[in-house]
Amino acid sequence: MSEKSLSEIQREVDEYISQFKEGYFSPLALMARMSEEVGELAREVNHYYGEKPKKADEAENTVEMELGDILFILSCFANSLNIDLAEAHNKVMHKFATRDANRWTKKMTEL
């Protein structure tokens, strides 16, 4: 499967949501959905890397699927507010590159 840009992901999600009369949920409902999905991710991480194994009758989910769910909801949220995620990402990376430029110990690079 080929890689998709954030813009392509947002377009794909928009095409999917646009086929329904209901359209995007409200920002408040999307925030609740995002919180729900992050909770499900936390549960999976705890099962795989923590001290709480799954119950025998618990559904088989993966960290990958939960991250995919979060990306879908994030795309819905951004689309509903007309936010370009690639542009938002660029702004955040610029902030980290300037504000946090000397915050962490950089690895030595070989010449």
Secondary structure by P-SEA (a helix, b strand, c coil): cccccaaaaaaaaaaaaaacccccccaaaaaaaaaaaaaaaaaaaaaaccccccccccccccaaaaaaaaaaaaaaaaaaacccaaaaaaaaaaaaacccccccccccccc
